[in-house]
Every structure is written in C-alpha cells, then in structure tokens.
Amino acid sequence: MAMMAMTIRNSASRRTMMSRPIFGSRSMSSWWKNVEPAPKDPILGVTEAFLADPSPDKVNVGVEMAYNILHAVVTFGREHIVMIIGKPVVLDCVREAERRIAGTSFMEYLPMGGSVKMVEETLKLAYGDNSQFIKDKRIAAVQSLSGTGACRLFADFQNRFCPASQIYIPVPTWSNHHNIWRDAQVPQKTYHYYHPETKGLDFKGLMDDVKNAPEGSFFLLHACAHNPTGVDPTEEQWREISQLFKAKKHFAFFDMAYQGFASGDPARDAKSIRIFLEDGHHIGISQSYAKNMGLYGQRVGCLSVLCEDEKQAVTVKSQLQQLARPMYSNPPLHGAQIVSTILGDPELKSLWLKEVKIMADRIIGMRTTLRDSLEKLGSPLSWEHIGMFCYSGLTPEQVDRLTSEYHIYMTRNGRISMAGVTTGNVGYLANAIHEVTKSS
C-alpha cells in the first residue's frame, strides 16, 4: 500500500509540473520577436545581386575594390606586375612582405594601440616623412580596424569628450559615415558638397555652410578621391577652406581611404591635409590600407589626432586605447606586419609606390576611354567629371534598366566605381549607358 501511495503521489506531481507553465517561457520565446530584417547595405547588396546573376556579360561597377581591375603586364627592370581582368590580385610587395614575415614571429597580442612600427610608418604617409609634429611627438595615434574602425573610434572619442558637439557630413558621402556617427550617438548635420547640375563641387554652398556653422564645429572631410562623387576641391579651394576653418575655429577630421588613387602619388593625395597642417590646425585623420595595398580582409588602418604637445598626445592616446579596449581589445597582427614590412623597407616601399601608380594610371586611362566611348556614341550627357568614382547622373529608373536589360550593377544613385571598369567591359558599359540615357 505504501508503495502504491508513493507511485500515485509521484504521478500526480508529474502531472502538476506538466500542466504548470514554465516560468519565463513566454518571455523567452518572444525575446527577438520584434527584430526586423536589417536593410541591405547599398554597396554590398549590389555585389550580392551581381554574384547571383548567371549572365556571362554581367558587370559590377558598384565595387569599391580598387585593386581588382587591372589588365596589364608592366615591366620595371626585372620586376613583372601581372594583373588579370576582373579578378582580385595580391600586390607583389604584399606577397614579398608575407614571404619575409612567414615563421618569423609569434601570434601574441599586439598592444591596445597596435603595432608601433606600423603606426610610425603610417603617420609619415599622412604628415610627411620629415614632419616636425612626428619629431615633437605631438600626434596621438593608434592602429585601427581599417578606415571604418578609425572613424568609429574617433566618433566615440568625440562623443565622450565633446558630448555637446555634432558632426557636419558632406552631401553626399560614403553611406557608412552616417551609420558610424549615428551609432556613436553623435548628432549629425550636413553641408553642401556636390552640385548635381554641374556635376562638380558646390564650392559656394560648401563655404556658406562652413561659415554659418557654429564656431568650433566638427567637420568630416574626404582627403582625396571623394566617395561617391569623385569630385575634389582644387588646391586653391582647399586653401580657402582651411582659412575659413581657421577663422571659425572648426575641427577637421579627414577620412583618407584612397591615398595614392586620386593621382598615383600618395604625397600629392595628402595635399589637403598638409595645407591644414601648414595653417596650424589640430586635425584628426583616418587612414586605411584596404585600397592602396589591397588589404581589405586584413582590416588594417590608423587613427591619429594632432595635439598641443607631447603630454596631451600621451593623454589622448590613452583614452583612444581605453575606448578600443571594450570594442575589440587589440587590433589584428598580420596586416600590421605586412604594412610595416613594406613601408619600413626602401626596396618594398619603392615597389609599392610603383604598383599604386600603375593602378591609378589604369583608372585614369579607363575613365578617359569610357568618356571617349560615350562621346563617340553621341551621349547627351557630359562626362568630364569622371574621377575615381563618378556620380553619373543616371536616374534610379535608368540604373534599374541597366541591371534588368544589360546585367550591369551599380547603386541606384548612379554611382560608378571606376574600379569595376576594364578594357574588357568598357565598350559594353558605354553602349548600355548610352542606350538608357539617349532619350534624356
């Protein structure tokens, strides 16, 4: 009887437990119920659509990969640089750097500030080989997760130490700039930059906005090869911008993602920065090796802030490192080793400069060929404005036609990246653009 009673009690207990709702089950099942799909990135979404298209004629001019479009065999003495149409290639200087690095070091953490050697060499590219600011140790600089990481780190630094400030961003700009400062909780305002009718710089609108901004405002500037328009101020215009910034006591933060690609000369492409330095500005700079060394997947870059003196630079660097600590703790090792090996060796650096110039010259050649082809077809549009990027003037509907009828992919704002134009597709691209625009 006792055994039977125990069995009945256990059975009843199990029934009670089964009928009783498990505490928290409802809330657990609905934790992510309100999560909606994120909108696709406008550039990466184009690439996804391109990759899914089985057409053999497909062309992607929405890409940002600046090194994957060369079609040439160029000889420098005994050095041969071979580029293949439409295929990503690794630069010879990068391959040689990797060969030298292989098996020579451990895989330990870098310091929070990153590779000291890489940062030192990177600062020379932006501030100059013989920069007095570098000699005086007035620059707070840390290795970053490419240009995106540098921008984000600075945005968080701005928010923490200038919480009442906002950032002025050009219209248009790289779409991720808005995401970066938004997620860092820095309010955004915009300033005029591109003139749709002239397809050039809206210099008057830009200067008016700089003048009318509250004194001591933060401005995001593209150092060269403005993305997405390809339109840059002239040297004289940069000097006027710098003088107005000085009068208004504004802070300039330069995003330099394409150093070397605007002209083929990294020093020339840093001219805007050098002008601001000559005029006595304290500035911030984001640098990236994704494009000019093809190190997209290595995520290697640098954030630097010019300070009053060495003591302030040490303080600012400590805070940048403090911000990095909960984000990613330490930056990656391998990309930093590649960069420092190339820039720290005269022979490899010379090879890199040659390869950068080849890539820039090829882009210049392709934009000339595209423009000539369109003009020969009788295009009603002007194409004098084509740079590293081109705001083509194509409407979203015309872009859609290019995709559906010709398998040509770009963002719907009509932005063309010259990195996607090759000797193999430039004629096809010109003809397709002409077909969708000839009635304009």
C-alpha positions as CSV (number, residue, x, y, z in Angstrom):
1,M,0.0,0.0,0.0
2,A,2.8,2.4,0.9
3,M,4.5,1.7,-2.4
4,M,1.2,2.3,-4.3
5,A,0.6,5.6,-2.5
6,M,4.1,6.8,-3.4
7,T,3.5,5.9,-7.1
8,I,0.2,7.8,-7.1
9,R,1.9,10.9,-5.5
10,N,4.8,10.9,-8.0
11,S,2.4,10.6,-10.9
12,A,0.3,13.4,-9.6
13,S,3.4,15.5,-9.1
14,R,4.5,14.9,-12.7
15,R,1.0,15.9,-14.0
16,T,1.1,19.1,-12.0
17,M,4.5,20.0,-13.3
18,M,3.5,19.3,-16.9
19,S,0.3,21.4,-16.5
20,R,2.1,24.3,-14.8
21,P,3.6,26.8,-17.2
22,I,7.4,27.0,-17.0
23,F,8.4,30.3,-15.5
24,G,9.7,32.7,-18.2
25,S,8.8,30.5,-21.2
26,R,6.6,33.2,-22.8
27,S,9.2,35.9,-22.5
28,M,11.9,33.6,-23.7
29,S,10.0,32.8,-26.8
30,S,9.4,36.4,-27.6
31,W,12.8,37.9,-26.8
32,W,13.6,38.6,-30.5
33,K,10.0,38.7,-31.8
34,N,10.3,42.4,-32.5
35,V,13.5,42.2,-34.5
36,E,13.0,43.2,-38.2
37,P,15.5,42.3,-41.0
38,A,18.1,45.0,-41.4
39,P,18.2,46.9,-44.6
40,K,20.8,45.7,-47.1
41,D,23.9,47.8,-47.4
42,P,23.6,49.7,-50.7
43,I,27.0,48.7,-51.9
44,L,27.3,45.2,-50.6
45,G,23.7,44.5,-51.7
46,V,24.7,45.3,-55.3
47,T,27.6,42.8,-55.1
48,E,25.3,40.1,-53.7
49,A,22.9,40.6,-56.7
50,F,25.8,40.6,-59.1
51,L,27.2,37.3,-57.8
52,A,23.8,35.7,-58.1
53,D,23.4,36.7,-61.7
54,P,24.4,33.8,-64.1
55,S,24.8,36.1,-67.1
56,P,28.3,35.9,-68.7
57,D,28.0,39.6,-69.7
58,K,27.4,40.9,-66.1
59,V,29.4,43.9,-65.0
60,N,29.7,45.3,-61.4
61,V,30.6,49.0,-61.3
62,G,29.4,49.3,-57.7
63,V,32.5,47.7,-56.3
64,E,35.0,49.6,-54.2
65,M,37.9,47.2,-54.7
66,A,40.5,49.5,-56.2
67,Y,43.0,46.8,-57.0
68,N,41.0,44.1,-58.7
69,I,40.5,45.7,-62.1
70,L,43.9,45.9,-63.7
71,H,44.6,44.4,-67.1
72,A,48.2,44.9,-68.0
73,V,51.6,43.4,-67.8
74,V,54.0,46.1,-66.8
75,T,57.8,45.6,-66.6
76,F,60.1,47.6,-64.3
77,G,63.5,46.1,-65.0
78,R,63.2,42.6,-63.8
79,E,60.0,43.2,-61.9
80,H,56.8,42.0,-63.5
81,I,53.4,43.0,-62.2
82,V,50.7,40.9,-63.7
83,M,47.0,41.9,-63.4
84,I,44.0,39.9,-64.6
85,I,40.7,41.3,-65.8
86,G,38.1,41.3,-63.1
87,K,40.0,39.2,-60.6
88,P,41.3,40.3,-57.2
89,V,45.1,40.2,-57.2
90,V,47.6,40.4,-54.4
91,L,50.2,43.1,-54.9
92,D,53.8,41.9,-55.4
93,C,55.0,44.0,-52.5
94,V,52.4,42.3,-50.3
95,R,53.4,38.8,-51.4
96,E,57.1,39.6,-50.7
97,A,56.2,41.0,-47.3
98,E,54.3,37.9,-46.4
99,R,57.2,35.7,-47.5
100,R,59.5,37.6,-45.2
101,I,57.1,37.5,-42.3
102,A,56.3,33.8,-42.5
103,G,57.5,31.9,-39.5
104,T,59.4,34.8,-38.0
105,S,57.1,35.8,-35.1
106,F,54.7,34.5,-32.6
107,M,51.0,35.1,-32.6
108,E,50.7,37.1,-29.4
109,Y,48.5,40.1,-28.8
110,L,49.6,43.5,-30.1
111,P,49.3,46.3,-27.5
112,M,45.9,48.0,-27.4
113,G,47.4,50.8,-29.5
114,G,48.6,48.3,-32.1
115,S,52.0,48.0,-33.9
116,V,54.2,50.9,-33.0
117,K,56.3,50.4,-36.2
118,M,53.2,50.3,-38.4
119,V,51.8,53.4,-36.8
120,E,55.1,55.3,-37.2
121,E,55.3,54.5,-40.9
122,T,51.6,55.3,-41.5
123,L,52.0,58.7,-39.9
124,K,54.8,59.6,-42.3
125,L,52.4,59.0,-45.2
126,A,49.9,61.5,-43.9
127,Y,52.0,64.1,-42.1
128,G,55.2,63.8,-44.2
129,D,58.5,61.9,-43.8
130,N,60.1,64.9,-42.1
131,S,57.1,66.1,-40.1
132,Q,58.0,68.2,-37.1
133,F,54.8,67.0,-35.5
134,I,56.1,63.5,-35.6
135,K,59.5,64.5,-34.3
136,D,57.9,66.5,-31.4
137,K,55.7,63.5,-30.6
138,R,52.5,65.7,-30.8
139,I,50.4,63.0,-32.5
140,A,48.2,60.6,-30.6
141,A,47.9,57.6,-32.9
142,V,46.6,54.0,-32.7
143,Q,46.2,51.2,-35.1
144,S,42.6,50.8,-36.1
145,L,40.3,48.2,-37.8
146,S,40.9,49.8,-41.2
147,G,39.2,53.2,-42.0
148,T,35.8,52.2,-40.7
149,G,37.3,51.4,-37.3
150,A,39.3,54.6,-37.3
151,C,36.2,56.7,-38.0
152,R,34.2,54.8,-35.3
153,L,36.9,55.2,-32.7
154,F,37.1,58.9,-33.3
155,A,33.3,59.3,-33.3
156,D,33.2,57.6,-29.9
157,F,36.1,59.8,-28.7
158,Q,34.2,62.9,-29.9
159,N,31.0,61.8,-28.1
160,R,32.8,61.1,-24.8
161,F,34.9,64.2,-24.6
162,C,32.8,66.7,-26.6
163,P,29.3,65.4,-25.7
164,A,27.5,68.6,-26.8
165,S,29.1,68.6,-30.3
166,Q,27.8,67.4,-33.6
167,I,29.4,66.3,-36.9
168,Y,28.9,68.0,-40.2
169,I,29.0,65.4,-43.0
170,P,29.0,66.3,-46.8
171,V,26.1,65.6,-49.1
172,P,26.6,63.0,-50.5
173,T,29.2,60.9,-48.6
174,W,30.0,57.2,-48.1
175,S,26.9,55.8,-46.7
176,N,28.6,54.2,-43.7
177,H,29.7,57.5,-42.4
178,H,26.1,58.2,-41.3
179,N,25.9,54.8,-39.6
180,I,29.2,55.3,-37.7
181,W,28.4,58.7,-36.1
182,R,24.8,57.6,-35.5
183,D,25.8,54.5,-33.6
184,A,28.3,56.6,-31.7
185,Q,25.4,58.8,-30.7
186,V,26.9,62.0,-32.2
187,P,24.2,64.3,-33.8
188,Q,24.7,64.9,-37.5
189,K,24.3,67.8,-39.7
190,T,25.1,68.1,-43.4
191,Y,26.9,70.6,-45.6
192,H,26.7,71.2,-49.3
193,Y,29.4,69.5,-51.4
194,Y,28.2,68.2,-54.8
195,H,26.4,70.3,-57.5
196,P,24.1,67.9,-59.5
197,E,23.7,70.3,-62.4
198,T,27.4,71.0,-63.0
199,K,28.4,67.5,-61.7
200,G,31.2,69.4,-59.8
201,L,31.9,70.9,-56.4
202,D,29.3,73.2,-54.9
203,F,32.1,75.4,-53.6
204,K,29.9,78.4,-52.7
205,G,27.4,76.2,-50.9
206,L,30.2,74.4,-49.0
207,M,31.8,77.7,-47.9
208,D,28.5,79.1,-46.9
209,D,27.7,76.1,-44.7
210,V,31.2,76.2,-43.1
211,K,30.8,79.9,-42.4
212,N,27.3,79.5,-41.0
213,A,28.1,76.6,-38.7
214,P,28.5,77.4,-35.0
215,E,32.1,78.2,-34.1
216,G,34.2,75.2,-33.1
217,S,32.1,72.7,-35.1
218,F,33.4,69.2,-36.2
219,F,33.5,68.6,-40.0
220,L,34.2,65.3,-41.8
221,L,36.3,65.9,-44.9
222,H,37.4,63.5,-47.6
223,A,41.1,64.0,-48.1
224,C,41.0,62.9,-51.8
225,A,39.0,60.8,-54.3
226,H,35.7,61.8,-52.7
227,N,33.4,58.9,-52.4
228,P,30.9,58.7,-54.0
229,T,31.2,61.7,-56.4
230,G,34.9,61.6,-57.4
231,V,34.9,65.4,-57.1
232,D,37.7,67.0,-55.1
233,P,38.4,70.7,-54.3
234,T,41.4,72.2,-56.1
235,E,44.5,73.1,-54.2
236,E,43.5,76.8,-54.1
237,Q,40.0,75.8,-52.9
238,W,41.5,73.7,-50.1
239,R,43.5,76.7,-49.0
240,E,40.3,78.8,-48.9
241,I,38.5,76.1,-46.9
242,S,41.4,75.9,-44.5
243,Q,41.5,79.6,-43.9
244,L,37.7,79.7,-43.2
245,F,38.0,76.7,-40.8
246,K,40.7,78.6,-39.0
247,A,38.6,81.8,-38.7
248,K,35.7,79.7,-37.4
249,K,37.9,77.5,-35.2
250,H,36.4,74.4,-36.7
251,F,37.9,70.9,-36.2
252,A,38.6,69.0,-39.4
253,F,38.5,65.2,-39.4
254,F,39.9,63.8,-42.6
255,D,38.9,60.4,-43.9
256,M,41.7,59.3,-46.3
257,A,40.7,56.0,-47.7
258,Y,42.1,56.4,-51.2
259,Q,45.6,57.8,-50.7
260,G,47.5,57.2,-53.9
261,F,44.5,56.6,-56.1
262,A,43.5,60.1,-57.0
263,S,46.8,61.0,-58.6
264,G,49.1,58.0,-58.3
265,D,51.2,59.9,-55.8
266,P,50.4,59.4,-52.1
267,A,52.1,62.6,-51.1
268,R,50.1,64.6,-53.6
269,D,46.9,63.0,-52.4
270,A,47.7,64.1,-48.9
271,K,47.9,67.7,-50.0
272,S,44.6,68.8,-48.4
273,I,46.0,67.5,-45.0
274,R,49.3,69.2,-45.5
275,I,47.6,72.5,-46.2
276,F,45.6,72.3,-43.0
277,L,48.8,71.4,-41.1
278,E,50.6,74.4,-42.6
279,D,47.8,76.7,-41.4
280,G,48.2,75.5,-37.8
281,H,45.1,73.3,-37.5
282,H,44.8,70.5,-35.0
283,I,43.2,67.7,-37.0
284,G,42.2,64.1,-36.9
285,I,42.9,61.6,-39.7
286,S,41.6,58.1,-40.6
287,Q,43.9,56.1,-42.8
288,S,43.3,52.7,-44.4
289,Y,45.3,50.2,-46.4
290,A,42.3,48.3,-47.8
291,K,42.5,50.0,-51.2
292,N,46.1,51.2,-51.7
293,M,47.6,47.9,-50.6
294,G,44.6,45.7,-51.3
295,L,44.5,44.6,-47.6
296,Y,40.7,44.6,-47.4
297,G,40.5,41.4,-45.4
298,Q,43.3,42.3,-43.0
299,R,41.4,45.3,-41.6
300,V,44.5,47.5,-41.0
301,G,44.4,51.3,-40.6
302,C,45.3,54.1,-38.3
303,L,43.6,56.9,-36.3
304,S,45.6,59.9,-35.5
305,V,44.9,63.2,-33.6
306,L,47.3,66.1,-33.7
307,C,47.6,67.6,-30.2
308,E,49.0,70.7,-28.5
309,D,52.1,68.9,-27.2
310,E,53.6,65.6,-26.3
311,K,51.9,65.4,-22.9
312,Q,48.5,66.0,-24.4
313,A,49.2,63.4,-27.1
314,V,50.0,60.8,-24.5
315,T,46.8,61.6,-22.7
316,V,44.6,61.4,-25.8
317,K,46.2,58.1,-26.9
318,S,45.5,56.6,-23.5
319,Q,41.8,57.5,-24.0
320,L,41.7,56.1,-27.5
321,Q,43.1,52.9,-26.2
322,Q,40.6,52.9,-23.4
323,L,37.8,53.2,-26.0
324,A,39.3,50.4,-28.0
325,R,39.5,48.0,-25.1
326,P,35.8,47.1,-24.8
327,M,35.3,47.2,-28.5
328,Y,37.9,44.8,-29.8
329,S,40.7,44.9,-27.2
330,N,43.6,44.6,-29.6
331,P,43.9,45.1,-33.3
332,P,45.0,42.3,-35.7
333,L,48.6,41.4,-36.1
334,H,49.2,40.1,-39.6
335,G,48.1,43.1,-41.6
336,A,50.1,45.4,-39.4
337,Q,53.2,43.3,-40.1
338,I,52.6,43.5,-43.8
339,V,52.3,47.2,-43.8
340,S,55.3,47.9,-41.5
341,T,57.4,45.4,-43.6
342,I,56.6,47.2,-46.8
343,L,56.9,50.8,-45.6
344,G,59.9,50.1,-43.5
345,D,62.0,48.6,-46.3
346,P,63.1,51.0,-49.1
347,E,63.0,48.4,-51.8
348,L,59.5,47.2,-50.9
349,K,58.2,50.7,-50.4
350,S,59.5,51.7,-53.9
351,L,57.8,48.6,-55.4
352,W,54.5,49.6,-53.6
353,L,54.7,53.1,-54.9
354,K,55.2,51.8,-58.5
355,E,52.2,49.4,-58.1
356,V,50.0,52.2,-56.7
357,K,50.9,54.4,-59.7
358,I,50.1,51.6,-62.1
359,M,46.7,51.2,-60.5
360,A,45.9,54.9,-60.5
361,D,47.1,55.3,-64.1
362,R,44.9,52.4,-65.2
363,I,41.9,54.0,-63.6
364,I,42.7,57.4,-65.3
365,G,43.0,55.5,-68.6
366,M,39.7,53.7,-68.1
367,R,37.8,56.9,-67.3
368,T,39.3,58.6,-70.4
369,T,38.3,55.6,-72.5
370,L,34.7,55.5,-71.0
371,R,34.3,59.2,-71.6
372,D,35.6,59.0,-75.2
373,S,33.3,56.0,-75.9
374,L,30.2,57.8,-74.7
375,E,31.1,60.9,-76.7
376,K,31.6,58.9,-79.8
377,L,28.2,57.3,-79.3
378,G,26.7,60.8,-79.1
379,S,25.8,60.7,-75.5
380,P,23.6,63.7,-74.5
381,L,25.3,63.9,-71.1
382,S,28.6,65.4,-70.1
383,W,31.3,63.0,-68.7
384,E,34.1,65.4,-67.9
385,H,33.5,64.8,-64.2
386,I,34.6,61.1,-64.0
387,G,37.2,60.5,-61.3
388,M,38.0,57.5,-59.0
389,F,34.2,57.5,-58.6
390,C,31.6,59.0,-60.9
391,Y,28.2,60.3,-60.0
392,S,26.9,59.5,-63.4
393,G,23.6,61.4,-63.3
394,L,21.7,58.3,-64.1
395,T,18.3,58.1,-62.5
396,P,17.2,55.1,-60.4
397,E,15.0,54.0,-63.2
398,Q,17.9,54.1,-65.7
399,V,20.0,52.1,-63.2
400,D,17.2,49.6,-63.0
401,R,17.2,49.2,-66.8
402,L,21.0,48.7,-66.9
403,T,20.6,45.9,-64.4
404,S,17.5,44.2,-65.9
405,E,18.4,44.6,-69.6
406,Y,22.2,44.6,-69.6
407,H,23.2,42.9,-66.3
408,I,25.2,46.0,-65.2
409,Y,25.2,46.6,-61.4
410,M,25.6,49.8,-59.5
411,T,23.9,51.6,-56.6
412,R,20.6,53.3,-57.6
413,N,22.1,56.8,-57.0
414,G,24.0,56.2,-60.3
415,R,27.4,56.0,-58.6
416,I,30.0,54.3,-60.8
417,S,33.2,53.0,-59.4
418,M,36.0,53.1,-62.0
419,A,37.5,50.1,-60.2
420,G,34.9,47.9,-62.0
421,V,35.6,49.2,-65.5
422,T,38.1,47.2,-67.5
423,T,39.4,47.1,-71.1
424,G,37.1,44.0,-71.5
425,N,33.8,45.7,-70.5
426,V,34.3,49.4,-71.1
427,G,32.7,49.3,-74.6
428,Y,29.8,47.3,-73.4
429,L,29.2,49.6,-70.5
430,A,29.4,52.7,-72.6
431,N,26.9,51.3,-75.1
432,A,24.5,50.3,-72.3
433,I,24.7,53.7,-70.6
434,H,24.1,55.4,-73.9
435,E,21.0,53.2,-74.7
436,V,19.3,54.1,-71.4
437,T,20.2,57.8,-71.5
438,K,19.9,58.7,-75.2
439,S,16.4,60.0,-74.8
440,S,17.3,62.2,-71.8
